[in-house]
Amino acid sequence: MMQVPAQQQGSIFIRDRIMQNYFADGLNRGILFYSPDKGDDMETILRDIAPCGLVCRTCVSGKSSVIREQAERLNFFLDGFDDLAKRIASFDPTYEKYPDFKIMLDKFANPGCEGCRDGKGIHTACIIPGCIKERGIDFCAQCEEFPCDRTGFMPALLEKWHKSTAELRELGVEKYHERAIARSHY
């Protein structure tokens, strides 16, 4: 067994205790995922919801996503499990796929989208961020011309855009945010 220097033992112990307490606290309160605070401020809402109404907070590609947070947490608790997974695979073949699972988990923990409001989204051809800036609004739902045909979205995304924007328009920004971040993105 590898010896860990005394200095590192302390920091590893502290990190482990912090994560264990954080996770246990979430379990005790029944919260494993992001729970919206009543009255989230507009800065939070604009980070969580894209101009088109899609939900960055629950998207697999988003750096501020709950999926990234949960993947990081799971990676933390699975640290060092690789060797044990190999041994378990000798009597439970499911664990032979653990390396593939880790590849996906690492992908979820390191998404590439930083959000389109700042021009750092993964859909680089999307015109919506520029369009809302020109119009001085935050969301397509606030536009008098919604729905329009200028998005260039593929059919499946276009349908989701229509649905989410109509819901945002109907509920209002705060209520839509509260509902949207508490459900599956897909």
Phi and psi in degrees as a GROMACS rama.xvg file:
@    title "Ramachandran Plot"
@    xaxis  label "Phi"
@    yaxis  label "Psi"
@TYPE xy
-71.0553  135.561  MET-2
-83.2828  131.089  GLN-3
-100.922  126.22  VAL-4
-53.6026  148.333  PRO-5
-54.6965  -40.0767  ALA-6
-60.8031  -44.2759  GLN-7
-72.3  -31.124  GLN-8
-57.8207  -42.5825  GLN-9
-63.7178  -46.3289  GLY-10
-69.6104  -36.6099  SER-11
-65.3543  -43.4099  ILE-12
-60.8453  -45.5933  PHE-13
-63.4218  -45.8625  ILE-14
-59.0091  -46.3939  ARG-15
-60.5935  -44.142  ASP-16
-65.0795  -40.3955  ARG-17
-61.5943  -48.1022  ILE-18
-64.8969  -41.1946  MET-19
-63.6994  -43.4977  GLN-20
-66.6968  -40.3047  ASN-21
-61.7711  -47.5118  TYR-22
-66.5178  -44.8194  PHE-23
-61.9592  -40.3987  ALA-24
-60.9113  -42.9011  ASP-25
-62.4233  -40.8244  GLY-26
-65.9428  -42.914  LEU-27
-61.4711  -33.8382  ASN-28
-92.5686  0.55116  ARG-29
74.2221  21.1946  GLY-30
-113.929  112.388  ILE-31
-108.908  -17.6554  LEU-32
-122.793  174.714  PHE-33
-58.3114  131.196  TYR-34
-117.303  118.092  SER-35
-66.9166  141.07  PRO-36
-84.092  140.697  ASP-37
-60.8766  133.448  LYS-38
76.7429  33.226  GLY-39
-52.147  141.288  ASP-40
-74.2614  164.736  ASP-41
-63.5278  -32.766  MET-42
-60.2737  -43.1857  GLU-43
-64.9462  -44.7651  THR-44
-61.6431  -43.2925  ILE-45
-67.9567  -27.7745  LEU-46
-74.3708  -37.5098  ARG-47
-81.1589  -29.6011  ASP-48
-119.517  124.866  ILE-49
-71.0309  161.795  ALA-50
-55.4107  -31.044  PRO-51
-79.7011  -8.48788  CYS-52
98.091  -7.43987  GLY-53
-69.7517  155.063  LEU-54
-103.383  100.68  VAL-55
-62.4786  -35.2325  CYS-56
-62.1351  -26.4071  ARG-57
-114.023  11.3121  THR-58
-88.4668  138.039  CYS-59
-63.5052  -22.125  VAL-60
-91.328  -10.6568  SER-61
-84.0842  132.494  GLY-62
-68.493  -22.3169  LYS-63
-101.251  20.346  SER-64
-81.4459  146.104  SER-65
-64.2756  -27.7531  VAL-66
-64.8658  -43.6593  ILE-67
-61.4723  -44.6849  ARG-68
-60.9152  -44.1867  GLU-69
-69.3797  -37.2795  GLN-70
-64.3312  -41.6224  ALA-71
-61.8186  -41.8598  GLU-72
-63.3956  -44.866  ARG-73
-65.5397  -41.598  LEU-74
-57.1649  -41.8178  ASN-75
-58.8796  -48.6276  PHE-76
-75.2273  -18.8311  PHE-77
-94.5999  1.54272  LEU-78
-54.4067  123.583  ASP-79
86.5739  2.77285  GLY-80
-79.7807  -14.044  PHE-81
-53.2772  -48.9745  ASP-82
-65.0471  -40.3053  ASP-83
-65.5495  -38.7533  LEU-84
-59.8372  -39.6299  ALA-85
-62.5297  -41.837  LYS-86
-68.4006  -41.5051  ARG-87
-64.3954  -32.8564  ILE-88
-60.1407  -23.1988  ALA-89
-65.5363  -23.4335  SER-90
-123.499  -7.78149  PHE-91
-135.563  95.644  ASP-92
-58.7934  -17.2381  PRO-93
-55.987  -36.0989  THR-94
-72.2132  -9.93168  TYR-95
-63.5662  -22.9314  GLU-96
-90.5906  2.50084  LYS-97
-56.3082  -42.71  TYR-98
-58.4866  -37.6147  PRO-99
-66.6886  -40.5897  ASP-100
-59.8077  -43.5672  PHE-101
-63.0211  -36.7285  LYS-102
-60.8405  -46.156  ILE-103
-66.6909  -42.7016  MET-104
-60.9663  -42.072  LEU-105
-63.8436  -37.5075  ASP-106
-63.5141  -45.2936  LYS-107
-63.7542  -33.3724  PHE-108
-77.4916  -13.934  ALA-109
-132.104  62.4027  ASN-110
-72.5594  165.617  PRO-111
-104.783  -10.4492  GLY-112
-91.7286  125.267  CYS-113
-101.852  5.53658  GLU-114
102.802  136.754  GLY-115
-81.3886  -16.8265  CYS-116
-60.806  -30.9617  ARG-117
-99.6108  9.85238  ASP-118
75.0474  20.6462  GLY-119
-118.377  25.7866  LYS-120
-81.3813  167.976  GLY-121
-83.8653  -19.2534  ILE-122
-92.9998  76.2048  HIS-123
-65.6176  -21.7068  THR-124
-87.4034  -4.3165  ALA-125
-66.1067  132.49  CYS-126
-93.4087  -9.07583  ILE-127
-61.3561  -45.3923  ILE-128
-56.1132  -42.4462  PRO-129
-68.3603  -37.816  GLY-130
-63.9681  -46.4905  CYS-131
-67.1798  -33.8004  ILE-132
-63.9384  -43.4838  LYS-133
-59.9562  -36.0134  GLU-134
-89.6374  -9.47241  ARG-135
71.4263  33.8928  GLY-136
-124.081  170.16  ILE-137
-100.286  -27.1089  ASP-138
-141.12  152.191  PHE-139
-56.0225  -33.072  CYS-140
-60.5505  -21.2818  ALA-141
-90.0018  -1.51913  GLN-142
-88.1143  135.467  CYS-143
-66.9346  -22.9287  GLU-144
-91.3837  2.33363  GLU-145
-69.7211  138.662  PHE-146
-82.2261  147.154  PRO-147
-118.349  175.682  CYS-148
-114.033  21.7846  ASP-149
-95.5926  -1.00851  ARG-150
-68.5847  -36.1853  THR-151
76.0656  11.5508  GLY-152
-66.3448  147.819  PHE-153
-70.0252  159.736  MET-154
-51.9078  -44.6711  PRO-155
-63.9312  -41.8497  ALA-156
-71.6311  -35.1565  LEU-157
-61.1809  -42.9058  LEU-158
-63.5737  -44.1681  GLU-159
-63.8008  -39.7003  LYS-160
-61.4623  -46.6588  TRP-161
-58.0852  -47.3285  HIS-162
-65.2884  -49.0606  LYS-163
-67.7669  -38.2899  SER-164
-69.4889  -38.3976  THR-165
-63.7612  -41.3355  ALA-166
-66.1486  -41.982  GLU-167
-60.7507  -42.8626  LEU-168
-63.8871  -42.64  ARG-169
-68.8718  -44.681  GLU-170
-86.955  -26.7529  LEU-171
92.6107  160.114  GLY-172
-61.1802  -50.7587  VAL-173
-64.1767  -46.5609  GLU-174
-67.2609  -40.3016  LYS-175
-61.1353  -46.212  TYR-176
-56.7647  -49.3724  HIS-177
-56.9333  -44.8236  GLU-178
-73.3775  -44.6298  ARG-179
-64.7574  -37.2313  ALA-180
-82.3891  -5.55892  ILE-181
-102.924  10.7568  ALA-182
-133.446  168.46  ARG-183
-64.5502  141.419  SER-184
-72.3662  -26.5453  HIS-185
